[in-house]
Amino acid sequence: MEKSEYGKWIHTAFAGASFAYFLAVIDKAELIVSSYSLAFSTLLFAIALALNAFFAMLYYGLDGEPDFSEKFAKYWLLVRFNNLAQWSFILAVIGVVYFVIEPVVIIVL
């Protein structure tokens, strides 16, 4: 929550990408259950979608407030959830990338 513009755009983009993931895998339940990396990614995308949507609404809803970033920076719990929102999305993407390259890794190793 360092800067209002950063949070406004990054949380919106991460929430949109997380929602797009769920739209893409809406009928792929068997594939998700059969792969640990996809199951892990799906869980992290769910966390990322909920938290990033929440923070995006906060940033857009309280945009006119003066000193918005400073108000929330003093609450350590909000800062931790902000970090969780970003890292859960990043780790979920890493899990999906690993699912894609997993057959190559198995062949090489």
ABEGO torsion letter per residue (X at the ends): XABAAAAAAAAAAAAAAAAAAAAAAAAAAAAAAABAAAAAAAAAAAAAAAAAAAAAAAAAAAAABBGAAAAAAABAAAAAAAAAAAAAAAAAAAAAAAAAAAAAAAAAX
